[in-house]
Amino acid sequence: MKKTFLLLFLGFLLTLSSKGAYILIPMDLSQSNHLKAYGITYWALTKEITVDWLLNYRGGSFMLPHDQVIQNECIIRNVSFDVISDAQANQLLNDIASPSSNMDVMKLEKYPKIAVYSPKSKQPWDDAVTMVLTYAEIPYDVIFDDEIMYNELVRYDWLHLHHEDFTGQYGKFYKNYRYMPWYQEQQREFEASAKKHGFSKVSLLKLSITKRIKSYVASGGFLFAMCSATDTYDIALASEGVDICEIMFDGDPMDPSAQSKLDFERTFAFKDFQLQRNPYEYEYSNIDNQPESRGLNEKNDYFTLFQFSAKWDPVPTMLTQNHEKIIHGFMGQTTGFKKDLIKRDVLILGETKEINEARYIHGVIEKGFFTFFGGHDPEDYQHYVNEEPTDLNLHPNSPGYRLILNNILFPAAKKKKQKT
């Protein structure tokens, strides 16, 4: 009798185990909170739990070993999930492995340590990446010039740059904001930092910062930049040894031959661009498509994500996982990149084909990677200085913000060799 009861009890436990062997977090339209789903995945990695990222399966879903603690965390964060059995998981993985499917499994094994490059003083604009990291409950450190100059960047796996001007022209806000207290305070802060580190000009300090970041990426780091940090980064690299700043920015005139002295071999993504020499113009170069030349408005501004082969091109596939393939556009100081100014070895991940504009690009620098994403805030079409930040509680399923979070998980992946 006791033996029979024990067998029945063991059978009951096995049945429970088989019914709940895995937690599947779907990332298609059934997901209640896409952004916090990334936070659950990151949190699991901090607990040394390996996560399967199911590329192109239901919008790029996540699968984890079943654990009541994980299940409770999903409930707390309002993240939709399904509990599936071993048999269901095996069938799902078999379907993904089929040569006829454009799907694959990417193992996520180690959580990336994240740094955000941002001034310590308050700026009159927000940062989409820090907002979504905070909303998704993903931890990060804020670093700036001191940390990079003191070689602390090696502590991090992933670095974000947002709304930064690496050319030393203070965002080219001179015309409209030079009398504003925040502008004047930023200028004093940057000049003091340059002097502290032994540079006579802010532009020279920022050049040193860009070169150190380049070395970080070349050594295996991951760089993600948005808005003006994309084009000003490359402009700074190309203009090494050349004065591209007018007198109000650095105390002496711009080199009249600056354009002819640019070296595009040094840049990450862009080539053959023309500098915007007018210090009163709110542009750095012709890399960015200006609003009047784009011919788009909030109602018709969209870009399309490319579809890649999950089995042969897992890296761009990871970066474009989404429940939507057509994404509503959004503006920034740098909104979109002219495709004819992008280097041939740079992958275009998303484009507005009608105006020959790339919005989302990715490339390889020796052992590391970079991704540039045009625009300022995926859920605020035209964000202004001193405008209130976006409330992501109103946008838990934002496809634009998902693209940012794809990049957050990218360093955690056990990647296959990228095909070219």
HELIX and SHEET records of a PDB file:
HELIX    1   1 LYS A    2  LYS A   19  1                                  18    
HELIX    2   2 HIS A   34  THR A   46  1                                  13    
HELIX    3   3 GLN A   68  ILE A   76  1                                   9    
HELIX    4   4 ASP A   86  ALA A   97  1                                  12    
HELIX    5   5 ALA A  128  ALA A  136  1                                   9    
HELIX    6   6 ASP A  145  MET A  149  1                                   5    
HELIX    7   7 LEU A  153  ARG A  155  5                                   3    
HELIX    8   8 TYR A  170  LYS A  172  5                                   3    
HELIX    9   9 TYR A  174  TYR A  177  1                                   4    
HELIX   10  10 PRO A  181  LYS A  196  1                                  16    
HELIX   11  11 VAL A  202  ALA A  218  1                                  17    
HELIX   12  12 SER A  228  ALA A  238  1                                  11    
HELIX   13  13 ILE A  247  ASP A  250  1                                   4    
HELIX   14  14 GLN A  259  LYS A  261  5                                   3    
HELIX   15  15 PHE A  264  ARG A  266  5                                   3    
HELIX   16  16 PRO A  291  ARG A  294  1                                   4    
HELIX   17  17 PRO A  314  LEU A  319  1                                   6    
HELIX   18  18 LYS A  339  LEU A  341  5                                   3    
HELIX   19  19 LYS A  353  ILE A  355  5                                   3    
HELIX   20  20 LEU A  392  LEU A  394  5                                   3    
HELIX   21  21 PRO A  399  LEU A  409  1                                  11    
HELIX   22  22 PHE A  410  ALA A  412  5                                   3    
SHEET    1   A 5 ASP A  82  ILE A  84  0                                        
SHEET    2   A 5 TYR A  22  ILE A  25 -1                                        
SHEET    3   A 5 SER A  61  PRO A  65 -1                                        
SHEET    4   A 5 VAL A  51  LEU A  55 -1                                        
SHEET    5   A 5 ASP A 104  LEU A 108 -1                                        
SHEET    1   B 7 ASP A 141  ILE A 143  0                                        
SHEET    2   B 7 ILE A 114  TYR A 117  1                                        
SHEET    3   B 7 TRP A 158  HIS A 162  1                                        
SHEET    4   B 7 PHE A 222  MET A 226  1                                        
SHEET    5   B 7 GLY A 368  PHE A 373  1                                        
SHEET    6   B 7 GLU A 357  ILE A 365 -1                                        
SHEET    7   B 7 PHE A 337  LYS A 338 -1                                        
SHEET    1   C 9 ASP A 141  ILE A 143  0                                        
SHEET    2   C 9 ILE A 114  TYR A 117  1                                        
SHEET    3   C 9 TRP A 158  HIS A 162  1                                        
SHEET    4   C 9 PHE A 222  MET A 226  1                                        
SHEET    5   C 9 GLY A 368  PHE A 373  1                                        
SHEET    6   C 9 GLU A 357  ILE A 365 -1                                        
SHEET    7   C 9 LEU A 347  THR A 352 -1                                        
SHEET    8   C 9 TYR A 302  LEU A 305 -1                                        
SHEET    9   C 9 ILE A 326  HIS A 328 -1                                        
END                                                                             
